[in-house]
């Protein structure tokens, strides 16, 4: 099943070998109020082009587990397993333990801390910035992990309890680094094993010292293909920036995901093909690339007890 108007280009056997078994923890397939290029079923077929092991589909606005259950007839025969989760923005009630319980106890694998409703995101984007515009007025409001006294709220702690109970993935979303540290400190104390910092140099603004502290709580550091792909013009960072991050953090705690699926951007798999080729060309060893695109994300998604 090829997507409409798609004509996949040949991929070198060396790149295909490295790509086989990749796990994408950051796929933006639809439905979504943001314009999307493909839906979750199409994302599964896209992943099969490189033998992907699994895909985690993310929406900023709703519980994607329900999407997948509604699409189960079509996903039953789809080649790449697709998993969902819930982002704790105002559309689901913010730090809402009921929304988290429903998502994770119905098969969800991830909770994203506030993204579009985090103060850090709101301050960064103002009138949209590099982010797409929704097709409707979402009436979003800010979501904080703190209570009025400045402590991590009881609702936040209850959310973390459910993540710990289900042994699923908790990401820092688009929180500022101080909020993320407070969240991950609570998560570590409650036994959460799978923690992820997403795009530390986009929106988050994390320093090297911040990253070291977040890693001490057990966090992995994710970098997104969309920010390095030449056909994604919103950011367009040089590949050397990613190589420097890998050198500083190490492949053992680095994750590479697509952050693709938006209308007008390359398909997620085309992003992987480009970036893996670029990393190999820049001297990153095959085993390190495999660790970052396959072993580490497989652990975080709960497909493995420990990174292989």
N, C-alpha and C positions, 0 to 999 in steps of 0.2 A: 504493500500500500504506500504509494508515493503521494505526498501532498500536492495539491494543485499547483501547476506551473513549476514544479521542482524537476531539476535535471542534475542529479548528483554527479560531481566530478570524480574522476578516479583518485583513489587514495593509495599512497605508497604502502607496500606490505609492512615496512618497518613501523610506520605510524599506526597502522591497523593492529599490529601485534601489541603495541603498548596500550591502545585504546580498549581492547577487548576486556569486558568486565568492569568498565567504568561505572561509577554511581554518581548521579547528578543530584545534589542536595538543594538545588536552587533553580527549579524550572518554573517559568511563569506562563504555563499554558492556561487556557480558559475553561470555563467562563470567568469573566471578571468585568467590573465596570471600566477598567482600563482596556484599551484596544489590544487584542491578542492575535497572534498569527496562526496559532494552532490550538486545538483542544487537547484534553488529556489523552484521549484515545490516539489521536494523531501523534502526540509526543511519544507514546509507546512505540509506534511504528518507526518514528524518526530514530529513536534510540537503537532499534534493531539493526540499523545500517552499520553500526560499529560494535554490535554485540554487547550493548549496555546491560549491566546486571540489574539495575533498578533506577527509578526516578522518584524524587520527592517533589510534589507540585505545591506551589505556594501562592496563596492569594493574600493580599493585605486586608481583605474585607470580609472574608467568610471562611467557614470550616470546609476545607476541600475534601474531607472524608466523605461528606454527603454527596459531593459531585461524583466521586468514584463509585459509591454504592448505586447512584442513579444510572451510571454508565456501565454497570457490571456486566450486562449482557454483551456489550461490545468489548469490554476489557478482558472478558473470559478467554477470548481467542487471541488477544493482542500479545505480541512477543516479549515485551519488556514489562515486568511488574511495576506498578505505579502506586505510590503511597501518598497520604495526605496528612494534614494537621491543621492547626488553627493559630492565627495571629491575633494578639490581644489588643486590637484597636477598638474604637468606640462602637463599630458596627456589631460587635459581639458582646458589648458590655464591658470592655476594658479588662481589668484583672478579675475575670469572672470564672470562679472555680467550676460552676455548673457547665459553662461552655467547654472548659478544658476536659472535665470528666466525660462529657458526651463524646467529644472528638477522640480522646485517647482510648476510652473503653469501647468504642466502636471500631477500633483498628488504627487510629491515628498514630503517627510515629514522631511528631514534632510539635512543640509549642514555640512560637516566635513571640518574644517580648514585644511591646508596642513598636511599631514601625512608623507608619505615616502619622500616627497620633502621639509619638514621642516628642517632647519639647525640642530635642536636638534636631529632629527632622523638620519640625515646623520652622525653627529659626534658620535652618540651613536653606530651605527651599523658598520660603516666603510665597511667591506667586507661581511656583511650579518648578523653576530651575531646570535640572536635568530630568525631572520626573514627568511621566505622561500626565495628561489631563483626563479626568474621568468623564464619561459620557453623561453623567447625571450629577446633580448637586448632592454630595454625600453627607452633608451636615455633620462633619466630623468634629470631635472635641478632643482636647488633650487628655492623655492617659498617663498617670504617674504610678510608679511602684511604691511610693511612699504615702504615709498617712499625714494628717495635719501637723503632727509633732515632728515630722522629718524622719521617722523610723520606717523601716520596711513594713508595709501594711499587713494586716492579718489576712486580707484577701490574697495578697501576693504570696505569703507563706503557704496559704492553702493551695494555691496553684502549684507551687513547688512540691508540696506533699504528693499531689497526684502524679506529677512527672516522676518523682522518685518511686512511687508505688508501681508505676507501669514501666519503669526503666527505659524511658524514652528520651528524646533529644530536646534540650532547651537552648535556644539561641538568645543572644543579647539584643536581637532586633536592631532598632536604630536608636537605642538609648545612648545617652552621653556616658563617658567612661566611668564617672563616679557612680552613677546609677547602676551600670553594668557590674561594677565591682561589688556593690552592695548585694545585688541579686545573686551573683555567682558565689559570694561568701555564704549566703543562706543555702543555696543549692548544694554546695560542698558539705555543709554541716548536716544536711538531710540525706546525703548519700547519692545525690545525682551524679552519674558517671559520664554522661554524654553532654558536653557543653561546647558551644560554638560562638566565636566572635566573627561577625560578617563584615566584609569590606572595612578594615580598620582605618584606612586612609580616605574613605568616602563617607561623608556625613559624620561618622563617629569621631574622627580626628584623634585617634589614639597615638601616643608617643611610644617609643621603644620601651621605656620604663613601664608604661601602662600595660603593654602587651606582656611583659615579663610577669607583672603582678597577676594579670588575668590567667596566664598559663599556670601559675601556682595554684589556682583553684581547679585546675584540670582542663582548662579550655583549649580547644583547637582553634586555629586561625584560618578563616576562609578568605580566598581571593576569587574574584569573579571574572570569567572570560570576557563578559560584555565590556569591561573597562579597559581591555587591552586589544580588542578586535578592531581592525582598521575601518570596518564598515559600520561601527557604532560610533557616531561622531560626537555624542553628548560628552564623552570623557576623553577617550583616546590616549591613554597613558602608554609610554614606551615599554616594551617587553623587559628591558633592563630593570625597570622598577620592580617588577615581579621577581626577577632573578635575585635582586638584592634582598627582597623580603624572605625568599626561600633560604638564602645564605644566612640571614640573621636568625630566623626562627628554627630552621631545619625542616626537612621534609617529614620528619617523624610527627610533627604537630601542625603541619600545613595541609589544608584542603583546597582543592580547586573545583569550582562549580560553575555552571554556565551563566546564571542570572539572565537567561534569554527566553524567548517566546513572545516578546512584544511585537506588535505589528510594525513592519518596516525594518526590523533587525534580522540578522542571520538566524537560521534555525539553530537550536542548541547543539546538535551534532556537528554542524558545520563550524560552530565555534570551537568545539573540542578538537576537531581535525586541524584547524588553524593553530590553536595555541599549543597543542602537543608538538606539532612540527616545529613551532618557533622555539619552544623550550629545548628540544633536542638539538636544534641548530645552534643554540646558545650554550651548549655543553652540559646541560643538566642530564645526569645519567638516567637511563631507562628505568632502573629500579626505583629511583627517587620519584620520577613522574608517576609510576605505577602506585607508589605509596600514597601520593597526594590525590590521585583521581579515582583510586579503586579501594585500597585497603583501609585508609583512614575514614572515608565517607561510609564504607560498608559497616565499620564499627559504630559510627555515630547514628546510622539508621537502624541499628539493632540487628543487622544481618550476620554479625560476628560478635563473639564475646570479647575479643581483643583484636587490635589491628594485626593482620597477618605479617 
